[in-house]
Amino acid sequence: MNGVSSRNSRRAAFFLAVALAFATAALAVTWGLRLLAASSPVPADAQLIGALSPDQAAQQAARLFGAEPVGAASAAQAPSRFRLYGVIAGGDAGSALIGIDGNPPRAVVVGDAVSPGVILRVTGYKMVWLERDGALQELKMDPQNAQSGGIGLPSYAPRLPTFTPPPLAPPGIAPANIAPPRMDNER
């Protein structure tokens, strides 16, 4: 019986050695081909990632995943024309208060046209996405001007009462003793 187990262990060791040899050869061929492959040239519009602004870095990251860059003309045009005053419900079934060219805001439902060629696609928390020429644009609510908008929208936030703590006794003076209330059956 000792001879059988010895033969099986030699056979297992042999097959393990052959498998490791094939794996090593495959790894060597793979790395050899990678090292010998022609390197691709650096694109002419390549920039250092540290030299980009956060907005430019976000656009470049989106471009890595296949998104087409948004034209600078359409991106610069959105904040000057449209202003988000508020969002009513979120998602695909919401609506938003959007002012156009300084006019008072009007409610626009998702799927309706904000202006010719511009459609409200999705609403989110303090932001909406508008579709113009097949490209989505994000429009955020301006926190500084949202409160002080020139049209005087009423604020429906409840006014909370202010709490003023009772004055404390100066140090060294004991607080006044207050007797507990008397019950009618105590005498």
C-alpha positions in Angstrom: 0.0 0.0 0.0 2.9 2.3 0.6 4.0 1.9 -3.0 0.6 3.0 -4.3 0.4 6.2 -2.3 4.0 7.1 -3.3 3.1 6.6 -7.0 0.0 8.7 -6.6 1.8 11.5 -4.9 4.5 11.5 -7.6 1.8 11.6 -10.3 0.0 14.6 -8.5 3.3 16.4 -8.1 4.1 15.9 -11.8 0.7 17.3 -12.9 1.0 20.2 -10.6 4.5 21.0 -12.0 3.2 20.8 -15.6 0.3 23.1 -14.7 2.6 25.6 -13.0 4.9 25.5 -16.0 2.1 26.3 -18.4 0.8 29.1 -16.2 4.3 30.6 -16.0 4.8 30.4 -19.8 1.4 32.0 -20.4 2.3 34.8 -17.9 5.7 35.4 -19.6 4.1 35.5 -23.1 1.4 38.0 -21.9 3.9 40.4 -20.3 6.3 40.1 -23.2 3.6 41.1 -25.6 2.5 44.0 -23.4 6.1 45.3 -23.2 6.8 44.9 -26.9 3.5 46.4 -28.0 3.7 49.9 -29.6 2.8 52.5 -27.2 0.0 54.9 -28.2 0.9 58.5 -28.7 -0.3 61.1 -26.2 -3.3 63.1 -27.6 -2.6 66.7 -28.5 -5.3 68.0 -26.1 -4.0 66.1 -23.1 -3.7 68.1 -19.9 -2.3 67.4 -16.4 -5.2 66.4 -14.2 -3.9 68.6 -11.4 -4.0 71.6 -13.7 -7.8 71.2 -14.4 -10.5 73.0 -12.5 -13.1 70.7 -10.9 -15.6 71.4 -13.7 -13.1 70.6 -16.4 -12.0 67.4 -14.5 -15.7 66.3 -14.3 -16.1 66.9 -18.1 -12.9 64.9 -18.8 -14.0 62.1 -16.6 -17.4 61.9 -18.3 -15.5 61.9 -21.7 -13.6 58.8 -20.5 -16.9 56.9 -20.1 -18.1 57.9 -23.6 -20.1 61.0 -23.0 -19.8 63.8 -25.5 -18.5 67.0 -24.1 -21.1 69.8 -23.7 -20.4 72.7 -26.0 -19.2 75.8 -24.1 -21.8 78.0 -25.8 -24.7 76.0 -24.5 -23.3 75.6 -21.1 -22.6 79.3 -20.7 -26.1 80.1 -22.0 -28.1 78.1 -19.5 -27.3 80.1 -16.3 -27.9 83.4 -17.9 -31.3 82.5 -19.4 -32.9 80.1 -16.8 -33.1 80.4 -13.1 -34.5 77.7 -10.8 -36.7 79.1 -8.0 -37.9 75.8 -6.5 -38.6 72.1 -7.1 -42.0 70.6 -6.5 -41.7 66.8 -6.1 -38.7 65.0 -7.5 -37.9 62.5 -10.2 -39.7 61.9 -13.4 -43.1 63.0 -12.2 -42.2 66.3 -10.5 -42.3 69.9 -11.6 -40.2 73.0 -11.0 -40.5 76.8 -10.8 -38.3 78.2 -13.5 -37.8 81.8 -14.5 -36.7 82.7 -18.0 -34.7 85.8 -19.0 -35.5 87.5 -15.7 -39.3 87.0 -15.9 -41.3 85.7 -13.0 -41.1 82.0 -12.5 -43.7 79.6 -13.8 -44.4 75.9 -13.0 -43.1 73.5 -15.5 -44.0 69.8 -15.4 -41.4 67.1 -16.3 -41.7 66.5 -20.1 -43.0 70.0 -20.9 -41.1 72.6 -22.8 -39.5 75.3 -20.7 -38.8 77.4 -23.8 -38.6 76.5 -27.5 -36.1 73.7 -27.8 -35.6 73.2 -24.1 -37.5 70.4 -22.2 -37.6 69.7 -18.5 -36.4 66.1 -18.2 -35.8 65.3 -14.5 -36.2 67.1 -11.1 -34.0 66.5 -8.1 -33.2 68.1 -4.8 -32.6 71.8 -5.6 -31.7 71.0 -9.2 -33.3 70.0 -12.5 -32.0 68.6 -15.8 -33.0 70.3 -19.0 -32.6 68.8 -22.4 -31.4 71.0 -25.2 -30.5 69.5 -28.6 -30.3 66.0 -27.1 -27.8 67.1 -24.4 -28.7 67.2 -20.7 -27.9 70.3 -18.7 -28.0 70.6 -15.0 -29.6 73.8 -13.5 -29.1 74.3 -9.8 -31.0 76.6 -7.4 -28.9 79.6 -6.4 -29.0 79.5 -2.6 -28.1 83.3 -2.2 -30.8 84.5 -4.5 -33.4 81.9 -3.7 -34.3 83.6 -0.4 -34.1 87.2 -1.6 -35.7 86.7 -5.0 -37.1 90.0 -6.3 -40.7 88.7 -6.7 -41.4 88.3 -3.0 -42.5 84.6 -2.8 -44.0 83.9 0.6 -42.2 81.6 2.9 -44.3 78.8 4.3 -41.8 77.7 6.9 -43.3 77.8 10.3 -41.9 80.4 12.7 -40.5 78.7 15.8 -40.9 80.5 19.1 -37.7 81.8 20.6 -36.6 80.5 24.0 -35.0 82.7 26.5 -33.5 80.9 29.5 -34.5 82.1 32.9 -31.9 84.3 34.7 -29.5 82.4 36.9 -28.8 83.4 40.5 -25.3 84.9 41.0 -22.8 82.5 42.5 -22.9 82.2 46.3 -26.6 82.8 46.6 -28.8 79.8 47.2 -31.9 79.5 45.0 -35.2 80.2 46.7 -37.0 77.3 48.2 -40.3 76.7 46.7 -42.8 74.7 48.7 -44.6 71.9 46.9 -48.2 72.4 46.2 -50.6 71.4 49.0 -53.3 68.8 48.4 -56.8 69.3 49.8 -56.6 66.1 51.9 -53.3 67.2 53.6 -53.7 69.4 56.7 
